[in-house]
Amino acid sequence: MTFRVLTGQFMHETNTFAVKPTDVAAFERLFCYRGGEAIVEHLSGTNCETAGYMEAAEAHGWELTHTVACFATPSGLVTDEAFEELGGLILDGLRQGGPFDGIALALHGAMSTQSFEDGETELLRRIRAIAGPDVPICTTFDLHANVGPDFAGLCDIVCSYRTYPHIDMRLRARRAGDLLQQAMAGAVCPKLHFARRPMLHGADGGRTDTEPMISLLAKSDAIMAGDPGVLDISINAGFEHADVQDIGPSVIVTGDGAHDRFQAIAESLMDDIWASRGKVTNTYLTVGAAAEIARSHNWNGRPLVIADYADNPGAGAYGDATNLLGAMLEAGVRDACFGPLLDPEAAADMHDAGVGGRGTFTIGGQTDPRFGGGPLLVTGEIIATTDGNFVCDGPMWAGMKKSFGPSAVLRCGGIDILIVSRIIQITDLQQFLANGIDPRKKRTVALKSMQHFRAAYEPMADTVIVCDSGALASPDLSRLHFTRVRRPIHPLDPVVL
């Protein structure tokens, strides 16, 4: 029997404290493909969820209907227009192309919109209203999903990422697709079992290269190996830069049926996350301390990598914080690169001046100087101007085309500064290489990312250090004013279970 399956990928991690809303153009800047032909052309064979569903379709002989595949760099609330337009493509596909035997989604799990605090649950409500209660629905989630109990009653199969840096998007979608096949064939009757605790964050931010996630994943693997009724286990670390009710870590067990043992498994893993709530692996240096380490770093053929954790665009920070760059310039750091720094106006001015031009420019710090520093006045030489386009070849987004928009490299003292018109966190070597900077040959590489950079940059690094520049994604949550999270909640309040 040939099953008819509808797919839709609509993903955003919303930093509700960010002042920049996420409109349709924000999705189009990163990737936004509408309709089957464009989706297949651009995403087939890449490391993304939609490609994983394509693999499942080929393996199982599905008839696929693609609706939309889009993702925007984390930022502020998704506009109602973007939610209705892009989510509406999935709903229109259901209305116009149905009936379907199954629905395969790729969602983030931490989308908030202007009208809906939990965008994914609202989308699922609308999908269910059209598809009915009996059509099985699977979805992938980012490991940093903020999931509430209402979602568990609307979906049948959840497969969250099991890696951070995220390198298993395609694999997890293939897993979700395989389980959807079993559900459509009547071989299993999947049900979700959900657990959480009063926590704002946990599991050391979800880092899968350290404890407690190593042990949590090993425990879940052992459970699945010993109980064929456990179809999948998703451990979600949550996304802490969101002022929403359903924030924080959660465990979702996809079980074959509604048996009490599946809920007990979810609760046991959640107990482990609660017990490890104080675990933090990173040491967050000040920008001054990071700059001094860079100044004195002894070159041994491998660079020092400095991650500006707080100005990570992948967590909704603005990408234009200047505190770390200013400290590096003041310390006289040499043979270094820094990037990306968002400043479309400065990039345009440098394109106008041309390669080889020298000048004094005001760069960065435009969005909200309270977070990460204000504009810097710098003098240097323009050593490159590009269109900012690149194709990822690293572990995370291999094969995907992305763009910083018009970009320039300003050599200021001993630092090559990559200035861009569109912000994307650093995950891939090509982001520097395509702009004429070889980070492998630099003494110091300073980049804006929390953890994803490690997949491509840690293997080439001599040392990796992490700093808190005071930007919007700072681990110091005392600077943020939470009003909507459920209370009491750790670490904002004393909590006794």
ROMARFI-418946 format. One line per field, with one value per residue (C-alpha): residue in one letter; chain; x, y negated, z negated. Coordinates in Angstrom, 3 decimals, padded with zeros to 6 digits. Example, Ala and Ser with C-alpha at 12.3 -4.5 7.8 and 13.67 -1.06 7.14 Angstrom:
<pts>
rest <- A | S .
kette <- A | A .
X <- 012.300 | 013.670 .
Y <- 004.500 | 001.060 .
Z <- -007.800 | -007.140 .
</pts>
This chain:
<pts>
rest <- M | T | F | R | V | L | T | G | Q | F | M | H | E | T | N | T | F | A | V | K | P | T | D | V | A | A | F | E | R | L | F | C | Y | R | G | G | E | A | I | V | E | H | L | S | G | T | N | C | E | T | A | G | Y | M | E | A | A | E | A | H | G | W | E | L | T | H | T | V | A | C | F | A | T | P | S | G | L | V | T | D | E | A | F | E | E | L | G | G | L | I | L | D | G | L | R | Q | G | G | P | F | D | G | I | A | L | A | L | H | G | A | M | S | T | Q | S | F | E | D | G | E | T | E | L | L | R | R | I | R | A | I | A | G | P | D | V | P | I | C | T | T | F | D | L | H | A | N | V | G | P | D | F | A | G | L | C | D | I | V | C | S | Y | R | T | Y | P | H | I | D | M | R | L | R | A | R | R | A | G | D | L | L | Q | Q | A | M | A | G | A | V | C | P | K | L | H | F | A | R | R | P | M | L | H | G | A | D | G | G | R | T | D | T | E | P | M | I | S | L | L | A | K | S | D | A | I | M | A | G | D | P | G | V | L | D | I | S | I | N | A | G | F | E | H | A | D | V | Q | D | I | G | P | S | V | I | V | T | G | D | G | A | H | D | R | F | Q | A | I | A | E | S | L | M | D | D | I | W | A | S | R | G | K | V | T | N | T | Y | L | T | V | G | A | A | A | E | I | A | R | S | H | N | W | N | G | R | P | L | V | I | A | D | Y | A | D | N | P | G | A | G | A | Y | G | D | A | T | N | L | L | G | A | M | L | E | A | G | V | R | D | A | C | F | G | P | L | L | D | P | E | A | A | A | D | M | H | D | A | G | V | G | G | R | G | T | F | T | I | G | G | Q | T | D | P | R | F | G | G | G | P | L | L | V | T | G | E | I | I | A | T | T | D | G | N | F | V | C | D | G | P | M | W | A | G | M | K | K | S | F | G | P | S | A | V | L | R | C | G | G | I | D | I | L | I | V | S | R | I | I | Q | I | T | D | L | Q | Q | F | L | A | N | G | I | D | P | R | K | K | R | T | V | A | L | K | S | M | Q | H | F | R | A | A | Y | E | P | M | A | D | T | V | I | V | C | D | S | G | A | L | A | S | P | D | L | S | R | L | H | F | T | R | V | R | R | P | I | H | P | L | D | P | V | V | L .
kette <- A | A | A | A | A | A | A | A | A | A | A | A | A | A | A | A | A | A | A | A | A | A | A | A | A | A | A | A | A | A | A | A | A | A | A | A | A | A | A | A | A | A | A | A | A | A | A | A | A | A | A | A | A | A | A | A | A | A | A | A | A | A | A | A | A | A | A | A | A | A | A | A | A | A | A | A | A | A | A | A | A | A | A | A | A | A | A | A | A | A | A | A | A | A | A | A | A | A | A | A | A | A | A | A | A | A | A | A | A | A | A | A | A | A | A | A | A | A | A | A | A | A | A | A | A | A | A | A | A | A | A | A | A | A | A | A | A | A | A | A | A | A | A | A | A | A | A | A | A | A | A | A | A | A | A | A | A | A | A | A | A | A | A | A | A | A | A | A | A | A | A | A | A | A | A | A | A | A | A | A | A | A | A | A | A | A | A | A | A | A | A | A | A | A | A | A | A | A | A | A | A | A | A | A | A | A | A | A | A | A | A | A | A | A | A | A | A | A | A | A | A | A | A | A | A | A | A | A | A | A | A | A | A | A | A | A | A | A | A | A | A | A | A | A | A | A | A | A | A | A | A | A | A | A | A | A | A | A | A | A | A | A | A | A | A | A | A | A | A | A | A | A | A | A | A | A | A | A | A | A | A | A | A | A | A | A | A | A | A | A | A | A | A | A | A | A | A | A | A | A | A | A | A | A | A | A | A | A | A | A | A | A | A | A | A | A | A | A | A | A | A | A | A | A | A | A | A | A | A | A | A | A | A | A | A | A | A | A | A | A | A | A | A | A | A | A | A | A | A | A | A | A | A | A | A | A | A | A | A | A | A | A | A | A | A | A | A | A | A | A | A | A | A | A | A | A | A | A | A | A | A | A | A | A | A | A | A | A | A | A | A | A | A | A | A | A | A | A | A | A | A | A | A | A | A | A | A | A | A | A | A | A | A | A | A | A | A | A | A | A | A | A | A | A | A | A | A | A | A | A | A | A | A | A | A | A | A | A | A | A | A | A | A | A | A | A | A | A | A | A | A | A | A | A | A | A | A | A | A | A | A | A | A | A | A | A | A | A | A | A | A | A | A | A | A | A | A | A | A | A | A | A | A | A | A | A | A | A | A | A | A | A | A | A | A | A | A .
X <- 000.000 | 001.260 | 000.783 | 000.185 | 002.206 | 002.278 | 005.468 | 006.070 | 009.148 | 008.443 | 011.094 | 012.045 | 013.674 | 012.174 | 014.067 | 011.138 | 013.503 | 014.802 | 013.433 | 013.617 | 010.467 | 010.765 | 008.861 | 008.548 | 011.695 | 013.668 | 012.761 | 013.590 | 017.032 | 018.051 | 016.012 | 012.395 | 011.192 | 007.566 | 006.158 | 007.527 | 009.722 | 011.728 | 012.015 | 013.329 | 015.744 | 017.333 | 017.170 | 017.524 | 020.676 | 021.372 | 021.623 | 018.134 | 014.890 | 013.066 | 015.844 | 015.379 | 011.703 | 012.615 | 014.816 | 011.967 | 009.621 | 012.028 | 012.552 | 008.854 | 007.388 | 005.381 | 003.689 | 004.989 | 003.329 | 005.758 | 004.250 | 006.958 | 010.482 | 011.668 | 013.865 | 014.841 | 017.793 | 016.611 | 015.287 | 012.198 | 008.543 | 007.361 | 004.936 | 001.326 | 001.749 | 004.669 | 002.880 | -000.291 | 001.478 | 004.059 | 002.021 | -000.878 | 000.993 | 000.854 | -002.849 | -003.604 | -001.742 | -003.920 | -007.145 | -006.323 | -004.326 | -005.957 | -006.845 | -003.431 | -002.393 | 000.234 | 001.800 | 005.553 | 006.603 | 009.873 | 009.334 | 011.709 | 009.627 | 010.424 | 008.483 | 006.518 | 004.449 | 002.834 | -000.471 | 000.526 | 003.037 | 003.372 | 003.373 | 003.855 | 000.887 | -001.342 | -000.186 | -000.886 | -004.377 | -005.141 | -003.631 | -005.672 | -008.854 | -008.358 | -006.761 | -008.946 | -007.952 | -006.855 | -004.171 | -000.760 | 001.506 | 005.234 | 007.595 | 011.223 | 012.188 | 015.332 | 017.035 | 016.227 | 012.469 | 010.223 | 007.372 | 004.110 | 001.661 | -000.946 | 001.341 | 001.518 | -002.197 | -001.971 | 000.988 | 001.811 | 005.573 | 008.365 | 012.038 | 014.186 | 017.809 | 020.283 | 023.351 | 024.506 | 026.142 | 023.190 | 024.452 | 021.681 | 018.731 | 018.445 | 018.897 | 016.227 | 013.733 | 014.446 | 013.765 | 010.495 | 009.546 | 010.235 | 007.988 | 005.304 | 005.439 | 004.845 | 001.938 | 000.299 | 000.693 | -000.953 | 002.143 | 002.319 | -000.054 | 002.264 | 001.373 | 003.385 | 004.290 | 005.537 | 007.426 | 009.028 | 010.097 | 009.984 | 013.226 | 014.179 | 017.147 | 018.906 | 021.083 | 023.968 | 022.224 | 021.909 | 025.604 | 025.938 | 029.722 | 029.608 | 027.618 | 024.779 | 023.578 | 026.077 | 024.568 | 020.994 | 021.362 | 023.088 | 020.264 | 017.628 | 019.481 | 019.548 | 015.832 | 014.964 | 017.182 | 015.463 | 011.864 | 010.619 | 007.494 | 009.599 | 009.699 | 011.810 | 012.934 | 013.437 | 015.390 | 014.798 | 017.072 | 014.732 | 015.489 | 015.982 | 015.801 | 012.033 | 009.549 | 006.823 | 004.817 | 006.010 | 009.740 | 012.435 | 013.684 | 011.328 | 011.336 | 008.995 | 008.695 | 007.014 | 005.519 | 003.555 | 000.326 | -000.625 | 001.094 | 002.095 | 005.685 | 006.262 | 005.284 | 007.506 | 010.453 | 009.857 | 009.648 | 012.833 | 014.865 | 013.383 | 014.433 | 017.984 | 017.841 | 016.546 | 019.310 | 021.976 | 020.465 | 023.619 | 025.934 | 027.673 | 030.683 | 031.600 | 033.791 | 032.533 | 035.465 | 035.216 | 036.083 | 039.218 | 040.418 | 039.688 | 041.564 | 044.581 | 044.686 | 044.599 | 047.373 | 049.706 | 048.679 | 051.683 | 051.160 | 051.757 | 050.112 | 046.608 | 044.483 | 042.958 | 039.178 | 037.168 | 033.402 | 031.337 | 028.602 | 026.439 | 026.231 | 025.215 | 022.767 | 021.665 | 020.018 | 018.430 | 021.272 | 021.757 | 025.220 | 026.451 | 027.949 | 031.366 | 032.656 | 034.870 | 036.217 | 036.952 | 038.852 | 040.889 | 041.809 | 042.752 | 044.923 | 046.755 | 045.796 | 047.571 | 047.024 | 043.356 | 039.962 | 036.620 | 033.124 | 030.510 | 029.659 | 026.283 | 026.369 | 024.753 | 025.549 | 029.249 | 029.390 | 027.819 | 030.287 | 033.189 | 031.828 | 031.693 | 035.275 | 036.544 | 039.334 | 042.537 | 040.719 | 041.552 | 039.239 | 037.678 | 034.373 | 031.790 | 030.906 | 028.470 | 026.536 | 023.518 | 020.599 | 020.727 | 024.054 | 022.909 | 023.653 | 027.267 | 028.494 | 027.864 | 029.387 | 033.170 | 035.129 | 037.927 | 040.469 | 041.694 | 042.144 | 039.438 | 040.947 | 037.870 | 034.336 | 032.001 | 028.366 | 028.467 | 027.274 | 028.636 | 027.807 | 028.213 | 030.524 | 030.836 | 029.005 | 026.002 | 024.404 | 026.372 | 025.284 | 023.049 | 023.443 | 023.412 | 024.358 | 025.594 | 024.505 | 026.967 | 030.006 | 033.425 | 036.611 | 038.284 | 041.846 | 042.156 | 045.466 | 046.098 | 042.443 | 040.494 | 036.897 | 034.142 | 031.289 | 028.004 | 024.550 | 022.682 | 023.438 | 023.997 | 025.961 | 029.279 | 028.871 | 031.021 | 034.560 | 033.123 | 031.659 | 035.176 | 036.763 | 034.228 | 035.164 | 038.899 | 039.799 | 041.356 | 040.643 | 042.953 | 045.920 | 045.007 | 046.541 | 043.151 | 039.651 | 036.935 | 033.429 | 029.819 | 028.314 | 027.521 | 028.134 | 027.434 | 030.838 | 032.480 | 031.555 | 033.739 | 036.135 | 037.077 | 038.875 | 041.246 | 041.729 | 044.585 | 042.323 | 038.685 | 037.574 | 034.152 | 033.402 | 030.369 | 030.336 | 027.155 | 025.073 | 021.454 | 022.127 | 024.288 | 024.144 | 023.561 | 019.762 | 019.528 | 019.650 | 016.351 | 012.895 | 010.760 | 007.030 | 005.259 | 007.199 | 005.400 | 006.527 | 008.228 | 010.952 | 014.637 | 016.935 | 014.784 | 013.113 | 013.866 | 012.145 | 011.628 | 010.215 .
Y <- 000.000 | -003.475 | -005.959 | -009.656 | -011.850 | -015.627 | -017.342 | -020.771 | -022.372 | -025.604 | -026.394 | -029.263 | -029.600 | -032.768 | -034.978 | -036.896 | -039.525 | -040.498 | -043.739 | -042.644 | -040.818 | -037.840 | -038.546 | -036.661 | -038.359 | -036.949 | -033.422 | -034.217 | -035.471 | -032.099 | -029.614 | -029.536 | -027.254 | -026.941 | -023.967 | -020.589 | -021.487 | -024.174 | -022.072 | -019.002 | -021.062 | -022.904 | -020.439 | -016.951 | -015.335 | -018.083 | -017.642 | -018.846 | -017.339 | -017.597 | -015.590 | -012.916 | -012.670 | -012.367 | -009.397 | -007.805 | -008.338 | -006.644 | -003.730 | -003.167 | -004.179 | -007.164 | -009.714 | -012.975 | -016.369 | -019.107 | -022.375 | -024.591 | -024.303 | -027.366 | -028.415 | -031.850 | -032.840 | -033.056 | -036.515 | -038.196 | -037.227 | -035.737 | -038.197 | -037.173 | -037.716 | -035.259 | -032.674 | -032.845 | -032.890 | -030.156 | -027.981 | -028.549 | -026.784 | -023.568 | -024.043 | -024.829 | -021.699 | -019.648 | -021.189 | -021.074 | -017.851 | -015.551 | -013.109 | -012.022 | -008.868 | -010.679 | -014.071 | -014.587 | -017.892 | -019.552 | -022.050 | -023.724 | -023.563 | -027.083 | -029.323 | -032.213 | -034.572 | -037.933 | -036.225 | -032.748 | -032.082 | -028.469 | -028.654 | -024.943 | -023.912 | -026.419 | -025.105 | -021.513 | -022.471 | -023.828 | -020.806 | -018.434 | -020.367 | -019.667 | -016.211 | -014.763 | -012.746 | -009.532 | -010.622 | -009.952 | -012.975 | -012.871 | -015.740 | -016.443 | -018.934 | -020.872 | -019.662 | -023.100 | -022.800 | -024.364 | -021.874 | -021.999 | -019.237 | -020.381 | -019.463 | -015.844 | -015.395 | -016.665 | -014.735 | -011.010 | -010.776 | -013.118 | -012.665 | -015.482 | -015.940 | -013.917 | -016.024 | -019.507 | -020.775 | -019.619 | -017.286 | -014.669 | -016.585 | -014.335 | -011.174 | -012.147 | -012.942 | -009.583 | -007.963 | -009.884 | -008.886 | -005.212 | -005.324 | -007.128 | -004.294 | -001.769 | -003.818 | -004.172 | -000.422 | 000.331 | 002.036 | -000.380 | -002.768 | -005.593 | -007.826 | -010.601 | -010.601 | -013.920 | -014.962 | -018.163 | -019.919 | -023.585 | -024.492 | -027.371 | -025.454 | -022.157 | -019.339 | -021.829 | -023.535 | -020.228 | -019.815 | -016.267 | -016.231 | -016.448 | -015.200 | -014.939 | -014.485 | -011.693 | -009.595 | -010.637 | -009.537 | -006.294 | -005.548 | -006.224 | -003.994 | -001.164 | -001.589 | -001.469 | 001.558 | 003.416 | 002.453 | 002.652 | 000.779 | -002.359 | -003.697 | -006.763 | -009.029 | -012.764 | -014.733 | -018.456 | -020.881 | -023.818 | -027.378 | -029.764 | -033.105 | -032.977 | -034.441 | -031.822 | -029.500 | -026.280 | -026.881 | -024.488 | -020.927 | -018.075 | -014.408 | -012.941 | -009.184 | -007.936 | -004.631 | -001.943 | -002.630 | -004.417 | -002.249 | -003.519 | -002.303 | -004.864 | -007.719 | -006.256 | -006.276 | -009.935 | -010.819 | -008.895 | -010.697 | -014.002 | -013.202 | -012.803 | -016.203 | -017.808 | -016.177 | -017.652 | -021.166 | -022.810 | -021.365 | -023.952 | -022.889 | -026.206 | -028.733 | -032.149 | -034.547 | -038.307 | -039.861 | -041.336 | -037.950 | -036.362 | -039.129 | -038.744 | -034.986 | -035.751 | -038.339 | -035.881 | -032.724 | -030.830 | -029.798 | -026.102 | -025.745 | -025.577 | -028.596 | -029.673 | -029.838 | -032.360 | -031.892 | -034.969 | -032.963 | -035.943 | -037.403 | -034.130 | -034.872 | -031.253 | -032.192 | -035.402 | -037.800 | -040.612 | -039.704 | -043.294 | -043.336 | -044.966 | -044.363 | -041.412 | -043.068 | -046.240 | -044.288 | -042.462 | -045.725 | -047.336 | -044.351 | -044.507 | -040.986 | -040.064 | -037.614 | -037.143 | -037.117 | -038.132 | -037.593 | -037.913 | -041.477 | -042.642 | -046.116 | -046.433 | -050.144 | -049.667 | -046.733 | -048.933 | -051.756 | -049.328 | -047.992 | -051.583 | -052.229 | -049.024 | -046.588 | -048.378 | -051.392 | -052.738 | -054.637 | -055.221 | -053.489 | -053.203 | -049.515 | -047.421 | -048.157 | -049.671 | -047.516 | -047.863 | -049.013 | -047.881 | -044.336 | -043.809 | -047.327 | -050.248 | -051.270 | -051.188 | -053.783 | -051.932 | -052.651 | -049.991 | -048.613 | -046.869 | -043.557 | -041.864 | -042.570 | -039.688 | -038.820 | -036.824 | -033.601 | -030.245 | -026.553 | -024.706 | -021.698 | -021.056 | -018.517 | -020.657 | -021.994 | -020.130 | -020.989 | -023.920 | -027.293 | -030.320 | -033.976 | -036.794 | -039.249 | -041.914 | -041.501 | -043.018 | -042.271 | -045.193 | -044.686 | -046.747 | -046.425 | -042.703 | -041.617 | -040.781 | -041.747 | -040.082 | -042.595 | -041.272 | -042.431 | -039.335 | -037.552 | -033.804 | -032.236 | -030.610 | -026.887 | -026.266 | -027.027 | -028.265 | -031.289 | -032.683 | -030.935 | -032.296 | -035.778 | -035.327 | -034.441 | -031.076 | -030.528 | -027.497 | -029.810 | -032.436 | -032.600 | -033.532 | -032.985 | -034.941 | -033.964 | -034.416 | -031.088 | -029.113 | -025.513 | -024.800 | -026.103 | -023.168 | -020.670 | -022.417 | -024.510 | -022.432 | -019.744 | -022.371 | -024.356 | -024.272 | -025.631 | -026.739 | -029.365 | -030.900 | -034.477 | -036.427 | -039.765 | -040.884 | -040.585 | -039.465 | -035.703 | -036.062 | -033.139 | -035.750 | -035.666 | -038.289 | -040.946 | -039.726 | -040.444 | -037.299 | -037.893 | -035.000 | -031.882 | -029.585 | -030.177 | -029.068 | -027.988 | -027.188 | -029.164 | -032.263 | -030.924 | -028.441 | -025.199 | -022.122 | -018.975 .
Z <- 000.000 | 000.876 | -001.949 | -001.262 | -003.616 | -003.981 | -005.157 | -006.612 | -008.193 | -010.096 | -012.696 | -014.959 | -018.374 | -019.820 | -022.245 | -023.714 | -025.153 | -021.697 | -020.277 | -016.634 | -015.476 | -013.134 | -009.938 | -006.659 | -005.375 | -008.321 | -007.234 | -003.624 | -004.633 | -006.085 | -004.096 | -003.031 | -000.260 | 000.724 | 002.627 | 003.575 | 006.530 | 004.699 | 001.541 | 003.345 | 005.445 | 002.526 | -000.371 | 001.089 | -000.289 | -002.840 | -006.598 | -007.453 | -008.615 | -005.302 | -003.649 | -006.324 | -005.472 | -001.803 | -002.709 | -004.644 | -001.702 | 000.681 | -001.687 | -002.321 | 001.034 | -000.220 | 001.974 | 000.483 | 000.580 | -000.456 | -001.692 | -003.169 | -004.548 | -006.434 | -009.306 | -010.625 | -012.763 | -016.390 | -017.201 | -018.629 | -018.429 | -015.142 | -013.596 | -013.160 | -009.435 | -009.252 | -011.389 | -009.339 | -005.975 | -006.556 | -008.888 | -006.548 | -003.756 | -005.810 | -006.506 | -002.862 | -001.812 | -004.145 | -002.897 | 000.789 | 001.094 | -001.436 | -002.670 | -003.965 | -005.774 | -007.858 | -008.562 | -009.030 | -010.603 | -011.523 | -014.353 | -016.761 | -019.928 | -021.157 | -018.773 | -020.249 | -018.146 | -018.707 | -019.480 | -020.631 | -023.387 | -022.193 | -018.410 | -017.799 | -019.926 | -018.164 | -014.797 | -015.885 | -017.065 | -013.621 | -011.890 | -014.050 | -013.316 | -009.611 | -009.671 | -012.406 | -015.474 | -013.764 | -011.279 | -012.875 | -013.178 | -013.789 | -014.390 | -015.094 | -017.773 | -018.439 | -021.610 | -023.098 | -022.758 | -025.405 | -025.451 | -027.379 | -028.251 | -025.710 | -022.825 | -023.954 | -023.291 | -019.722 | -018.316 | -018.201 | -017.651 | -018.756 | -017.895 | -019.281 | -018.288 | -020.354 | -019.571 | -020.537 | -018.370 | -016.284 | -013.599 | -013.526 | -012.052 | -009.031 | -011.095 | -013.605 | -010.860 | -009.283 | -012.668 | -013.014 | -009.484 | -010.151 | -013.221 | -011.217 | -008.688 | -011.459 | -012.790 | -009.377 | -008.803 | -012.146 | -013.553 | -016.517 | -018.290 | -019.398 | -022.347 | -023.982 | -027.694 | -029.047 | -032.194 | -033.437 | -036.649 | -037.774 | -036.014 | -033.767 | -032.352 | -032.955 | -031.665 | -031.360 | -028.467 | -026.644 | -025.864 | -024.591 | -024.888 | -028.702 | -031.663 | -032.495 | -028.898 | -028.209 | -030.983 | -030.186 | -026.581 | -027.595 | -030.040 | -027.384 | -024.894 | -027.431 | -028.117 | -024.416 | -023.881 | -026.712 | -025.989 | -022.372 | -023.432 | -023.953 | -020.412 | -021.158 | -023.997 | -023.568 | -026.174 | -025.740 | -027.579 | -027.000 | -025.858 | -028.755 | -026.934 | -026.624 | -029.045 | -028.572 | -030.809 | -029.220 | -029.581 | -030.607 | -030.294 | -029.537 | -028.626 | -026.018 | -025.695 | -022.532 | -023.643 | -021.855 | -023.696 | -026.907 | -029.523 | -032.962 | -032.521 | -029.772 | -032.075 | -034.799 | -032.380 | -031.561 | -035.256 | -036.092 | -033.443 | -034.558 | -038.132 | -036.859 | -035.156 | -038.360 | -040.404 | -038.094 | -037.995 | -039.360 | -036.714 | -034.490 | -032.419 | -030.816 | -032.575 | -031.474 | -031.231 | -031.119 | -027.782 | -029.345 | -030.578 | -027.186 | -025.367 | -027.656 | -027.001 | -023.277 | -023.566 | -025.284 | -023.369 | -022.053 | -018.434 | -017.901 | -014.519 | -015.988 | -016.976 | -020.228 | -019.730 | -021.763 | -021.754 | -022.557 | -024.252 | -025.121 | -021.607 | -020.001 | -017.166 | -017.516 | -020.826 | -019.606 | -020.459 | -017.975 | -016.721 | -016.896 | -020.407 | -020.506 | -024.045 | -023.102 | -019.964 | -021.887 | -024.544 | -021.893 | -020.164 | -023.466 | -024.390 | -021.069 | -019.976 | -016.723 | -013.902 | -014.782 | -013.161 | -014.644 | -013.393 | -012.369 | -013.398 | -012.141 | -010.591 | -007.147 | -006.865 | -007.582 | -005.152 | -002.452 | -003.153 | -002.819 | 000.474 | 001.702 | 000.570 | 002.172 | 001.373 | 000.430 | -000.874 | -004.286 | -006.527 | -009.877 | -010.445 | -013.198 | -013.544 | -015.576 | -018.745 | -017.027 | -018.189 | -021.970 | -023.444 | -026.913 | -025.796 | -024.780 | -024.123 | -021.808 | -018.476 | -018.044 | -016.103 | -014.317 | -011.587 | -009.220 | -005.715 | -003.730 | -002.629 | -001.169 | 000.012 | 000.894 | 001.524 | -001.717 | -000.115 | -001.246 | -001.137 | -004.427 | -004.341 | -008.076 | -010.213 | -011.074 | -007.899 | -005.243 | -001.725 | -002.653 | -000.941 | -003.229 | -003.065 | -005.281 | -002.585 | -001.411 | -003.655 | -004.156 | -006.057 | -007.805 | -009.030 | -012.167 | -013.982 | -014.077 | -013.741 | -010.574 | -011.363 | -009.338 | -009.008 | -007.618 | -006.563 | -007.769 | -010.994 | -011.394 | -014.229 | -013.370 | -012.737 | -009.665 | -008.462 | -005.166 | -006.904 | -007.226 | -004.230 | -001.745 | -002.932 | -002.422 | -006.025 | -006.801 | -010.505 | -010.564 | -010.020 | -012.592 | -016.020 | -017.515 | -016.182 | -017.996 | -016.980 | -017.985 | -019.062 | -022.226 | -021.301 | -017.630 | -016.594 | -018.334 | -015.605 | -013.024 | -015.132 | -018.154 | -016.091 | -014.642 | -017.855 | -020.324 | -023.064 | -023.292 | -025.803 | -026.363 | -027.380 | -028.524 | -026.731 | -028.490 | -025.315 | -025.176 | -025.452 | -028.556 | -030.992 | -033.715 | -033.723 | -036.475 | -033.760 | -032.292 | -033.721 | -033.689 | -034.185 | -032.428 | -033.461 | -035.880 | -039.477 | -041.579 | -039.187 | -039.582 | -039.654 | -040.009 | -043.169 | -045.929 | -044.907 | -047.051 | -045.497 .
</pts>
